[in-house]
Amino acid sequence: MSISITEKYSPLDLSRATVLLTGGASGIGLGLAENFVKAGSTVIVTGRRESALKEAQEKLPGLHIKVSDVGKVEDREELAKWAVEKHPELNILVNNAGIQRRVALAEDHDWPARQLEIDINCSGPVHLIDLLTPHLLKQPEAAIINLSSSLGFIPCAFGPTYGATKAFMHSWTVAARPSYAKSNIRIFEIIPPAVQSNLGGSHDYGEPTDEFCAAVFKKFTEGEKEIGYKASDEWRAPDRLGNDKIFQEQTEKTFNGKYKVFEK
Ligand SMILES: NC(=O)c1ccc[n+]([C@@H]2O[C@H](COP(=O)([O-])OP(=O)(O)OC[C@H]3O[C@@H](n4cnc5c(N)ncnc54)[C@H](OP(=O)(O)O)[C@@H]3O)[C@@H](O)[C@H]2O)c1
């Protein structure tokens, strides 16, 4: 399979797919889960709160749920073992779970919290890919979908660690594609712009979740490898000076005056 992002993958048969999607009780994860279910896939979603998973199951009958924290090594190992035993036809992994901490570096020195953000957003996806690749290689066709962010391309001053974790996921995904190119595993990246969800605390600005999920899911079914949407299609374009201008504008809008900064 070609590694070029301008060449599409051949479509997957989603009517026979089994999908493990992390962080699927709400937000973008639940929206993507709904699209997979509509396409006829068997879908297992994970999350830390059992109550939220049960609510998701009520909204989407047929959804399989599993309590699991992607930020913990032992949970990831247990999840991968459980998923393969319980759903041996598992062939799609969606690394969706993520958190965002909004911080002022001048007053926030909480290392455990920073480390948790890195563990959930970076260690989780990479470890799950390592754990499940041997199983995915045995399937007739398979896919891994990583969620990065427009903020992985243009960082946000209110979340330096968050943006960096998403840049990590973008870079990792691009760099991993050649290793999988001769295999049955297709490697996708979804790059959301701001989407209405609970990320970083409840917010209703950004793209409507349902519209966003339907649009990116369509691009995924068409085999597009690197999937942007509206602002993230602009932000992911490699234009250093243009991106610097957007960074300055966004910092003015979302950071300056709201967060404490270092002063001498
Ligand atoms: N919304 C946006 O504007 C936006 C933009 C760019 C990228 N993204 C990315 O899109 C993905 C989904 O975000 P979202 O906006 O849908 O956020 P969300 O509304 O906060 O939903 C995140 C979901 O992930 C689960 N989760 C969080 N930490 C977890 C963990 N350690 N283990 C397992 N599940 C966990 C949460 O459930 P529990 O709390 O019960 O675990 C929740 O159901 C993230 O990777 C995010 O970085 C979002």
The ligand as an SDF file (V2000), in Angstrom:
LIG
                    3D

 48 52  0  0  0  0  0  0  0  0999 V2000
  -13.3270   18.2950   20.7550 N   0  0  0  0  0  0  0  0  0  0  0  0
  -12.3370   18.9050   20.1520 C   0  0  0  0  0  0  0  0  0  0  0  0
  -12.3950   20.1260   19.9460 O   0  0  0  0  0  0  0  0  0  0  0  0
  -11.1310   18.1240   19.6770 C   0  0  0  0  0  0  0  0  0  0  0  0
  -10.2380   18.7480   18.8110 C   0  0  0  0  0  0  0  0  0  0  0  0
   -9.1140   18.0680   18.3800 C   0  0  0  0  0  0  0  0  0  0  0  0
   -8.8830   16.7670   18.8010 C   0  0  0  0  0  0  0  0  0  0  0  0
   -9.7710   16.1610   19.6470 N   0  0  0  0  0  0  0  0  0  0  0  0
   -9.4570   14.7910   20.0880 C   0  0  0  0  0  0  0  0  0  0  0  0
  -10.5630   13.9470   19.8960 O   0  0  0  0  0  0  0  0  0  0  0  0
  -10.5520   12.9110   20.8830 C   0  0  0  0  0  0  0  0  0  0  0  0
  -11.9090   12.8420   21.5570 C   0  0  0  0  0  0  0  0  0  0  0  0
  -12.1220   14.0430   22.2730 O   0  0  0  0  0  0  0  0  0  0  0  0
  -13.5740   14.6410   22.6170 P   0  0  0  0  0  0  0  0  0  0  0  0
  -13.5850   16.0290   22.1440 O   0  0  0  0  0  0  0  0  0  0  0  0
  -14.6320   13.7170   22.1990 O   0  0  0  0  0  0  0  0  0  0  0  0
  -13.4350   14.6940   24.2150 O   0  0  0  0  0  0  0  0  0  0  0  0
  -14.4850   14.3620   25.3710 P   0  0  0  0  0  0  0  0  0  0  0  0
  -15.8350   14.9180   25.0190 O   0  0  0  0  0  0  0  0  0  0  0  0
  -13.8450   14.8370   26.6210 O   0  0  0  0  0  0  0  0  0  0  0  0
  -14.5690   12.7850   25.3630 O   0  0  0  0  0  0  0  0  0  0  0  0
  -13.4460   12.0090   25.6850 C   0  0  0  0  0  0  0  0  0  0  0  0
  -13.8810   10.6070   26.0230 C   0  0  0  0  0  0  0  0  0  0  0  0
  -12.6880    9.8530   26.3140 O   0  0  0  0  0  0  0  0  0  0  0  0
  -12.8410    9.2010   27.5600 C   0  0  0  0  0  0  0  0  0  0  0  0
  -11.5370    9.1430   28.2200 N   0  0  0  0  0  0  0  0  0  0  0  0
  -10.8170   10.1800   28.7180 C   0  0  0  0  0  0  0  0  0  0  0  0
   -9.6940    9.7160   29.2990 N   0  0  0  0  0  0  0  0  0  0  0  0
   -9.7140    8.3810   29.1570 C   0  0  0  0  0  0  0  0  0  0  0  0
   -8.8510    7.3460   29.5750 C   0  0  0  0  0  0  0  0  0  0  0  0
   -7.7500    7.6050   30.2900 N   0  0  0  0  0  0  0  0  0  0  0  0
   -9.1590    6.0670   29.2530 N   0  0  0  0  0  0  0  0  0  0  0  0
  -10.2840    5.8020   28.5510 C   0  0  0  0  0  0  0  0  0  0  0  0
  -11.1590    6.7280   28.1580 N   0  0  0  0  0  0  0  0  0  0  0  0
  -10.8740    8.0080   28.4630 C   0  0  0  0  0  0  0  0  0  0  0  0
  -13.8720   10.0020   28.3490 C   0  0  0  0  0  0  0  0  0  0  0  0
  -14.6170    9.1740   29.2450 O   0  0  0  0  0  0  0  0  0  0  0  0
  -14.1470    8.9340   30.7690 P   0  0  0  0  0  0  0  0  0  0  0  0
  -13.9000   10.2880   31.3420 O   0  0  0  0  0  0  0  0  0  0  0  0
  -15.2760    8.2040   31.4040 O   0  0  0  0  0  0  0  0  0  0  0  0
  -12.9130    8.0960   30.7000 O   0  0  0  0  0  0  0  0  0  0  0  0
  -14.7810   10.5250   27.2450 C   0  0  0  0  0  0  0  0  0  0  0  0
  -15.8420    9.6370   26.9650 O   0  0  0  0  0  0  0  0  0  0  0  0
   -9.4010   13.2420   21.8290 C   0  0  0  0  0  0  0  0  0  0  0  0
   -8.2710   12.4810   21.4950 O   0  0  0  0  0  0  0  0  0  0  0  0
   -9.1440   14.7040   21.5720 C   0  0  0  0  0  0  0  0  0  0  0  0
   -7.8280   15.0840   21.8710 O   0  0  0  0  0  0  0  0  0  0  0  0
  -10.8840   16.8070   20.0880 C   0  0  0  0  0  0  0  0  0  0  0  0
  1  2  1  0
  2  3  2  0
  2  4  1  0
  4  5  1  0
  4 48  2  0
  5  6  2  0
  6  7  1  0
  7  8  2  0
  8  9  1  0
  8 48  1  0
  9 10  1  0
  9 46  1  0
 10 11  1  0
 11 12  1  0
 11 44  1  0
 12 13  1  0
 13 14  1  0
 14 15  2  0
 14 16  1  0
 14 17  1  0
 17 18  1  0
 18 19  2  0
 18 20  1  0
 18 21  1  0
 21 22  1  0
 22 23  1  0
 23 24  1  0
 23 42  1  0
 24 25  1  0
 25 26  1  0
 25 36  1  0
 26 27  1  0
 26 35  1  0
 27 28  2  0
 28 29  1  0
 29 30  1  0
 29 35  2  0
 30 31  1  0
 30 32  2  0
 32 33  1  0
 33 34  2  0
 34 35  1  0
 36 37  1  0
 36 42  1  0
 37 38  1  0
 38 39  2  0
 38 40  1  0
 38 41  1  0
 42 43  1  0
 44 45  1  0
 44 46  1  0
 46 47  1  0
M  CHG  2   8   1  16  -1
M  END
$$$$
